């Protein structure tokens, strides 16, 4: 089985895309974290606001700067252009680094570089160096867009929207107050004082941030070029992201139209205000900060769609109020202030709605999502600014208000399409509230069902008494008020392959058929949830499914089949599973590549235990209209515990002594003490850290290596960081705890195994392809290695004729690392919840390519 996964990861036709596979919190939307303190949230808001303010300080200083350097106002205006170019570069090239670098360090470094750039601007001897300095200020202002997803990652599930809203309020206040602060400092000092002040703020914030925040491990190890390409991959594959980008461009476009044109209006003949008075109107926009926090709170309650709808209505109607500002006089001023407040409130509510739903939808790529949103916003701002500059002299204030209303109506049209045809990748829990209330069961049990016709399974009737009660099951899901569009299943060219059978017709209650789509269009996953008829649970070796979840709560009429033996290869899998429309797979025990999914015409829902499954071709599933759901992560602690069981089994020869004692023998081997010996941990993540701490408790010298090991974190744990070669050459016990990815396949090959001492022991509870199994078997057979304990194997279940069954100096276990009662309780209960949520039309924990 692992070999099939290995092939899917390395093959030229690989379809599965990886976004942060090393993230221990993949599926972070369902992981409980401690709540952030109010002080920490405010600190992040201040950092965000101060960082983004750096690119706005120069705007009210342009006349003074132009005069100081003896250049034209046009040349002085290029200072703002240079900072905006730098900011655009940061959005595209710097912000994505937040997904793969330790974020506290990244933010601190950028704050330090920003301080240096600001000081460079303050001491610039001419306009040229000032251009370069403010461009670098723009690049380092990426801090603002790194802090927002960082705050989302630090926040717990129930407060994420509120935290993001608070941090975004800091960003907005920074934009609005930058002009005011710069004007005051320049009036009582010099324009250079503004940049010196900003530099000092950056230094102070960098120091405080390092003291207050803990280190945040990166969520992935993607190479930088691939990281940048993955932003485009996200945009290309996530229709929800594309629509929210369009709405972000609309919101920022309206924002820019207002603030660009209002300067012309207030300086014109109707008002004749000076720069200082014009700048004070920015204070009216601070009301958007209140909107950001409120919108975040509503998003936490599952009302993100209502927030977006309200924001668009307010955005459109605000232009009617703003049009009255062109009349002049006190009434016009009141209309302008009210319109500014309404539009800024709407724009912030929209942005928080976008971030809330996308951060929950794609938790492992939040910085890249931010990049996509901000690039779209920047594009909308640029286009709108150009249109206003060109049209205002011709059409005046009234014409510009009409332009803003048209842009807002475009957003209303986009949103209407989303409401009518929701994205298959959007978490539908956002439609009417969170789906995490554990206060009651989903429905009354419809009674036991069984399917005696399938092979390799036990009957589902009668249900055995569950081992425990089921308090985690959720309340009944509300039914959809209207039918949603159904996908048209599109298949790749058949070539020499016979066409696969079509999926069954829609239920009779589907009254809204889709419009025909042109050939070759990408099929969209179904949001019209069909009646569940047949459900399969795979690879239930221990017949545990009924012990840990009450499957009697499946919808009435659903027939459940439990397969207690592995089905085998692709042909056996497709033959056995062809009738089923719902399949529950236990982790990666059964592979579902594109060739298998294409041959399962009835399959609508594929549930995998765990938050990710490398054995499922998610891109092929999406293409075929198959929705894939996961469960919360589990099994980290039991894997670490099993690792130590295997270490003890090897060092004290427990299997040998047990077998000898049962045959009448006594004390045949001499064991090894662990105290004082060296334990080499490859992969110091969640599991590796637990293993290392136990080694330290035994008095071992613990060393560690991984491709992205943080030496300071390792040292803080009491672990010595070493190079891979030195670790292998000096360790008595080497244990592997790395995820399976293209980088880790073959991590320990023949050359690496040759570095290990002849009496060294190797423990693998990670994945079989991480080690060259042929080289390992040869080393054990020749006596070049002291022993190995393996919980993972290239073929699972282990074939009867596998050479490993007779391998010397080995302890073999049948992939028991995660097989515990606590893990199964999470896996099977969440899997049942996934099926019930799908049946109710509100799928949860949806996995996307």
N, C-alpha and C positions, 0 to 999 in steps of 0.2 A: 504494500500500500504506500509506504513512504517513497518507494522507487517511482511510483506514478506521480506522486507529488513533486519529487525531484525533477522528473522529466517535464512536468508542466511549468516548473520554474525556470528551467534552462533552455527549453525548446525554442526554436526559431519562431514558431507560431504561437508563442505564449500570449494569451489574451488577458490574464488576470493582471490588474494594475495594483501596485503597492503604494499606499500612502502611509508612511510611518509604521512599518511592520514591527519595528522595535519598541513601539510605544506600549509600556506596560498597562496603560489606561485606555487601550483601544476600546471604543465603545464607551467613551467617558461619560456620555449622557446618562448612563445607568450606574455610575459608580459613586458611592457616598464619600464625600470629602468633608473635613471639618470646615465650619463656617469661617469666613474671613472676618477679622475684627474691623470695626468701623474705621479705626485709625489707619489700618493698612489700605482699605479701599480709598480713603481720602488721600493718602499718600500717592497711590497710583493715579488718582484723578489729577492731583497737582502736577505730577510728572508729565502726564499726557498733555495737560493744558500748557505748561511751561515750554515743553518741547515744540508743540505746534505754533506757539506764539512767536518763536524765533523767526519764522518766515513771514510774519506780518508786521514786525516792528518797523521795517523800513518804509512801509507804505506812507505814513504821514510825514516821513522825513525826507521825501524825495526832493522837494524844493530846496531844503537846506543843504542836502548833499550835493545837488547840482551846482548850487552857488559856491560851496566850499571848494569844489574841484574845478570850477570854471567851465562846466560843460552845459550843453543844452538840456532842457527838461526832458527831451526825448531820450538823450543818452543817460540821464539820471534815472529815467523810468526803467531802463534795462536792468537796474539793480533788482527790482521785483521780478523781472523776467528770469534773471539768473537764478534766483532762489526757487522760483517755480520749476525751472528745468531740473535743478538739483533734487527737488522734492519728487518730481515725476520719476527720476532715476531711482530714488530710494524706494518708491512704491513698487517698481518693477523688479529691482535687483537686490534690495536689502531686506525688505519686509519678509519675503519667504524664508529667510534664514531663521526666523523665529520658530520654525517647525523642526529644525535639525541642529540648532546650537543651544547651549545652556543659556536660558533667556535672561536670567539675572545678570550674568556676566556680559551678555550681548548688550543689554540696555545700559549697563554701567560704562562699557567701553564707548558706546555711541554718545552718551552724555559727556564723557571726557573729551571726545573728539569734537563735539559741538562747542564745548567751552573754548577749545583751542581755535576753532574756526571763528567764533564770535570775537575773540581777542584779536585775531588776524584782521577782522573787519574793522575793529576799533582803531588799529594802528596803520591801516592802509594808507600809503603815501599818495596814491593816485587812484583813479577810477578803475583801472584794469585789475590791480590786486583786490579791490573791493568786490568786483564781479566774481573773481575766483573764490574769495572767502565766503560770500553769501551763497554761492552755489554749493560749497561744502556744507554750509549751515543747512541748506535744503536737504542734502543727502542724509545728514545725521538726524534730521527731524523725523526720520523713519521710526524713531523711538515711540512717537505717538501711536502709530499703527501697529507696533509690536506689543505695547502695553495693553491695548484693548483685548486681543485674544489671550494674552498672558493672564489678565484678570479673569477672563472667562474660564480658563483652565484651572485657576486657583479656587474658583468659587464652587460651592456645593450646588447640587442640582436645583434645589428649591430657591436659591438666591441668585442664580446666574444672571437672569435678566436684570434684576435690581442692581447688581454689581456693575454689569456692562453699562447700564443706564447712568449710574453715578460717574463712572470713569468718562463716559462720553460727555456728560455735563461739564466735566473739567476741561475736556477738549474744546467745547463750544465757548466756555467762559474765557479760555486762553485766546481764542480767535477774536472774541469781541473786545476784550480788555487790552489786547496788545497795542492797538492804536492809541487808546487812552493813556496807557502807561508811557508809551514812547513820546507822545505829545507833551506830557507833564515833565518828564525828565529832560527832554530837549529844550523846553521853555526855560527851565531853571538851571540848566547846565549846558551841555553840548550834545550834538547828535552822537558823538563817540561814547558818551557816558551810557547811552542806551545799550550798546553792545557789551560794554564792560559789566553793567548790571546783569544782563542776561547770562554772561559767562559765569559770574559768581553764583547765580541761581543754579546753573547746570552742575557746577562742582559740588555745591551743598546737596543737591538732590542725589547725585551719584553716590556720595558718602552715606547718606541716610538710607538709600535703597539697599546698599550692600549690608548695612547693619540690621535692617528690619526684615528683609525678605530672606527666605531660605533658598538654597540652590534648587533650580528646577531642571531635572534631567531632560535632555532633548527627546522629542517624540519620534525620532527616526534617524537614519544614517545615510540618507540619500545623497549621492554626489551632487555637487552644485549645479552642473549643467542639466542633470536629470531633474533636479528640484525645480529649476525654472521651467523646463518642459512640462512638468507635472501641473503647473498652474494652468497652462493651456489645456492639458488633458482634463482637468477638473471642469473648466469652462465648456469644453466640447461634450463631456459626458453627463453633466448635471444640468438638466433643463431648468430646475428650480433656481440654480445659481445664475443662469443666463437671464431669467426673468427678473430676478432681484437686482442684477446688475443694471438692467434697463431702467428699473424703477429708481435705483440709486442715481443714475444719470439724470433722470427727470427731476428728482428732488434737488440735487445740487445745481442743475440748470436753472430752476426757479430761484434758488437762493442767490445765484450769481446775477441773474437778471435784476433782482431787487436791489442788491447792494451796488451794482455798477450804475444802474439808472438813477437810483435815489441820490447819488452824489451830484449827477447832472441836474436833477430837479431842484435840490436844495441850494445849489450854487447859482441857479438860474434866476430870472427876473421875478418870479413869483415869491421867492423867499430871500434870496441874496445872503445866504449864510456863509460864514468863513469856514476854513478847515477845522478849527477847534469845535465849533458848534456842530458841524456835520459829523465829526467823530463821536460826539456825545450820543447821537442816535443809535450807535452800536449797543448802548446799554439796554435798549429795548429788546434787543435780540437775546439777552441773557435769559429771558423767560423760557427759551428753548431748553435750558438746563433743567428746569422743573419738569418739562415734558419728557426729557430723557429718563429721569428717575421714575416717573409715573408709568411711562411706557414699558420700562423694564419690569416693573412690578406686575403689570397686566400680563406681560409675556410669561412671567414665572407661573401665572395661573392658567396658562394654556390659551390665552386670548390674543395671541400675536396677530391673527387675521383681523380681529376687530380693531386692533391698534392701527394696522395698515389701512384698513378701510376708512377709519375716522381721519387718519392723517391725509389721505388723498382727498377726501371731501373738504377738509379744512384748507388744504393747499389750493384747491381750485377756487373755493369761495373767497379766499383771501384777496385774490386779484380784483374781485368786484369792489371790495373795501378800498384797496390801494388806488384804484382808478379815481376815487373821490379826492385823493391827495392833490391831484392836478388842479383843483379849483382854487387852491391857495387859502390864506387866512387861517384863523384858529380851527375851523372845521376841517380844513385840509390837513393840518398838522395832526389833529386827533385821529383822522382816518389813516394817516401814514403810520403813526405809532401803533395803532390797533392792528393794521395790516402787517407791520413788521413782526409784532408779537405772534400773530396767528400763523404767518408763514414759517417763522423759525420754529414754532412749536410743532407744526406739521412735518417739517423736514426732519427734525430730530426724532419724532415718533416713527417716521418711516424707516430711518436708518437703524434705530434700535430693533424694529420688527425684523428687518433683513438680517441683522447680526444674530439676533436671538434664534431664529429658525435655522440659519445656516450653521452657526456654531454647534447647535444641537445635532444637526443633520450630518455634519462632517467634522467631528471633534478632533480627528487626528491631523487635520490640515487647516487649522483655524487661521494661521498666519497667511497661508496661500489664499484662503477665502477672502481675508481682509485685503490682500493685494488686488484680487479681481474686483472687489467692490469699490476700492478706492481708485483704481485705474478707470473704472467706468464713471465714477463721480468726477474725476479730474477731466475726463473727456467731455462730459456734459457741461462742466464749468467752462472749459475752453471754448466750446462751440457757442454757448450762450453769451459769453463775454464778447466774442467776435460779432455775433448778431446784434447785440445791444449797441456796441460802438458804431456799427455801420447804420443801424436803423434809427437811432435816437434823433440825429439831426434832421431826419426826413419825416418821421411819424410822431415824434415827441413822446411825452409821458403816456398818453392814452394808447398809442400804438404799441409801446413797450409792454404795457399792462395786458393788451390783447395777446402779444407774443407769449407772455408768461402764462396766460390762461390756456393758450393752445398747447404749450408744453405740459401743463398739468393735466389737460384732457387726454393727452397721449398716455400719460401714466394711468389714468382712469381706465382707458381702453385695455392696456396691458393687464391691469388688475382684474378687470371683468373677465378676460379670457382665462386667467388663472382660477377664478372662482368657478367658471363653467367647466374647465378641463384641468383639474389639479394635476400637478406633476407627479409621475409615478415614484419619484424619489423623495417627495416631501413627506415628513412624518405627519400622518394625518391626525395624530393626537392633538395637533394644534387647532383642529377644526372646532372642537367644542370643549376642550379642557384636558387636563392631565389624566393619564390612565394609570395612576399609581396608587390609588386609594385601596388600602388593604382591608377595608372594613367589612367585606362581605363576599360571598361566593358569586360566581357569574350567573348560575342558573340552577334550577333544580335538576338533579340527575335524571336523564331520560331513561335510564335502565341499561343493563349490560347488553353488549353487542358482541358478536363474534364472527369470525370468518374462517370456517373449518376447511376451506378449500385450498389454502396456500400451504406450501411446504415450508419446513424449517421455522415453524412458529408455534407458539402455544395459544390456546384459545383465550379470548378476552372475557369469556363468561364462565363462571361468575367472577366478579372482581374480588380479589382478596382484600381483606381489611387493610387500609393504609396504615403505614407504620406510625404516622403522626397526623394531627389535624392539618387543615389547610388554611391558615389565617391569611396567607399572602395572596390568595385568589382575589381577583378584582370584582368590582360591582358590574352589574349588567351594562353592556355598552348600548348607547342610544342608537336607534336605526337611522340610516341615512334618510334625509328628507327627499332626496331626488336621486334617480339612478345616474351613475357616472359613466363616462364613455368607455367602451370596450376596445381593447387593442385588436388590430388586425395582425395576425401572426404572419410574419414575413420570414422566409427561409433563404439561406444562401444558395448560390447556384448548385444544382444537384449533381452536375458532372455525371459520373458513372454510377452514382448512388441512387437507388430507387427512392421515390418521394416518400417522406414520412406521412403517416395518416394525419388528417386534420384534427384539430381539437374539437371536442363536442360542442354542439350549439349552446347558445346562452340560455339561461333560465327564462321562463316565460315572463318573469317580472321585470326583465330588462327591456325597458320601453324606449331607450334612447340610443339607437344604433349609431356607430361612428360614420362620418362621411368617408368615402373612398379616399385612399391615400395613394400617391403615385408609387410605382414600382421602385424598389430599392430604398425606400424611406426606412428610417430606423424604427423598428417596432417599439411601442411603449408598453410598459408593464400595466397590467389590468388594475383598475381601481374599482371595477364592478365585481364584487366578491361573489363567486358562484356558490351554490349550495355545496356543502362538503358531503361527499358520498363515501369515499374510502380513504382511510388514513393508515399509513405504514410507519412503524417504529423499527429502525434498523439496528442490527448488531447489539441486541440486548442480551449479551452473553450470560449475565447473571440473573436474567428475568427480574430486573429491578424496576422496570418502568412503572408497574402498578404499585410498587411499595412506596414510591416517592411523589406520586401525583395521582389525583383522582380523575382518571380518564373517563369516568362515567359522566362527567359534565360536558363531554363533547356534544355538539348540536344533535338534536333528535334525528335519527335516520343515518347517522354516520357509522360506518363499519370500521372497526379497528383491527389491524393485523400487526402482530409483534413478531419480528424475525429474530430468533435467538441464535442463529448461526450466520457467519459471514456469507454473503451471496456469491462472492468470487469476482470474476472479471467483468468487463463491460457487457458481454453478451448475456451472462447470467443475470446481471443487474437489470438490464432493460427488459429481459423476459419476465422477471419476477415482479417488476414495479410498473409495468405498462398500464395496469388498470387504475393506479392510484392518482388522486388529484392532490394529496398532501403527503409529504414524506418528512419524517423526523430522523435526522442523521446524527449519530453520536460522534462528534468531533470529525476526525479525518479517517475514520475506519473504512468508509466507502467513498471512493472518488466519484465526482460528478464533472468530468470534462465536457467540452462542447459536444463531442460525439455521443455521449450518453444522454445529455439533456435534449438533444435534437430527436432522440428516439423515444421520448416519454411524452406523447402527445396530450395526455390528460393532466399532466402535472401543472398545478397552479401555484402551490406554495411549497417551498423547500426550507425546512427549519434545521439549523445546525446548532448544536450545543456549543457554547463559547461565543465570544464576540467576533471571531474571524475564523475562516476555514480556507486554507490554501488549496484544498482538494476540490473546491467548487469554482468553476469558471463563471464568475459573476457577470462578465460582459456577455457571455453566451446566454445566461439566464435572463438578463434584461432584454436581449434581442428576441428571445423566444416567449416573452411575456410571462416569465416565471418570477414571482416575488420571493426573495430570500430574506429570512429573518434569523437573528441570532439570540443569544441569551447573555446574561451578565457573566463576567469572567469569574472563574473559580479554580481551585486546585493548585494555587501557588504554594501554600503551606504544606499540604500533603506531599507534594513533589519533593520539597526540601527534606521532609521527614523520611520519605522512602530512600532518598540519597544516603542518609546516614545509616539506614538499615542495610543498604547494600555495602557501604564501607565496612560496617562491622561484620557482615557476612563474609567478606573477603579477608579482612585482617585477622579474624579469629576462626576462619575455615568452618563456619557454622553448618553449611550443607553437608560437608564431608563428615563432621563429627556427629551430626544428627543421623545420617545414614549408617555410620559405623556403630553407633550406640544401638540402633534398632536391630542390627545384625549380631549383636552380642559383643562388640568390641568396646574399647575404652581408651580415651586420650591418644589419638593417633597423630595429631599435629601440634605444633608449637606456634602460638599466635604472636602478633605484634602489638606493642603498645602504641597508642596514638600520641600521647604526651611527648612533646619535644620534636615531633616529626613535622615535615613541611606539607601543607595542604595547598595545592595549586587550583584556584578557581578561575575557570575561563568563562567570563560573562558574569559581571557583578551587578546584575539587575535585581528584580524582586526575589527570585528563587536563589540566585547566587549569594545575595546578601544574607539571607536566612542561613544558608549552608555555612557561610564564612563565620557568622556569629557563633554557631555551635562549635565550629573548629576552635575558635578562640577560647570558648568555655572549657574545652578539653585540654587546653594548654598547648595547642599546636601553633606553629609558625605559619600564618596564613598569608599567601601571596595571591595576586590576581592580575589578570590581563583581559582586555577586550579591545576591540578596534576603536572604541570611543570612551575608554575608561577615564574618569575624572580623578586624577591623582589626589586632589585634596579631599574629595569624598572618601576615597579608599583609605587614606591616612586617618581621616576622622573616625572611620570604623575600626581602626587598629589593623588594617590590612596593608601590606606592602605592595605597591604597584611594581611589576616587572615586565620586561619584554617577553614575548611568547616563547622564544627559544630558550631563554634563561629559565623561565618557569618550567618548561617541559624537562629541561636537563637536570634540575635540582629538586623537583618535588617527589615526595614519597607517594602521594595520592594526587591524581589529577581528575577533577570533576568538571563536566561540561554543562553549561546553563545558558545557551544562546538560542535565539529563535531561528527557525529555518528560513533562509532567504538565499538569493543567488550568491551573496557574499560568504555565507557560512557553509555552503555545500562543499564537502571535501576539505574542511578547515584543518583536520588532522589527517594528512596523507602519509605515504610511506616515509618521506623524509622527516616529517615531524615526529612520527612514532619512533624512528631510529634515534632521535635525540633523548628519549626517555631512558631512565636507568633500567637495568635488567630485572630489578626487584620492584619496580614502580607498579602502581595499580591505576587503572583507568575506569572511571565511572561515567556512564552516559545515560542520563534520564531526559535528555533534550530531544533530539531527533536522530534517526539512524544515518541519514545522508551527511551529517556533520563529520562523520568519521569514515574513512575508506575501509569498508568492512573486509575486503579481501586482504589488504595490508595488515589490518589488525589480526585477522585469523592466522596469517602467516607468522606474525610476530609471536603470538601465543603458542603456536605449534612448535616453532623453533626454539622457544625459551628466551627470546629476546625481550619479553615483557613478563612481569611477575604475575599479572592477572587482570581480568576485566569483569566488570559487572554491568550488564546491559538490560535496561528496561524497555528499550525501543529497538525495532528491527525493520529491515528494509521491506520485508513482506510480513504483514500481520493479518490474521494469525500466522504464527511461524509454521511453515510447511513441515510435514512429517519427515521429509528427506533432507531438511536443512542441515548443512555441515555444522551449524552452531550447536545442534543438540549433542554432538560428541566433542565439542571444543574443550581443550584442557584449561584448567585454572580459570574457570568462568563461573559466574553466578548469573542466571537468566531469570527474568521475571516478565510476565506477559503484559507489558505496558500498564503498570499499576499506579503510575505517578499521581494521576488525578482521580483514581477510582476509590472514592471514600463516600460515606453516607452524606456528609455535608455538601460535597460537590454534586452528587447525584440529585440531592434535594433541590439545589439551585437549578441545575440543568433541566431536569424533567418538569419541574413546576413552571419555569420560564418557557419551556417549549410548549407546554399546554396553554399557557397564557398567549403565546404567539398565535397558536391555532385559533383560539377563541376570539382574539382580537381581529384576526383576519376574517373570520366568519361574520363578525359584527360590522365589517367594512372599515375598520380602523386599525390597520396593521401597525405593529410596534417593532422597535429595534431592527429596522430595515437595513440590510447591507447593500451597498452599491459598489460597482467596479471602480 
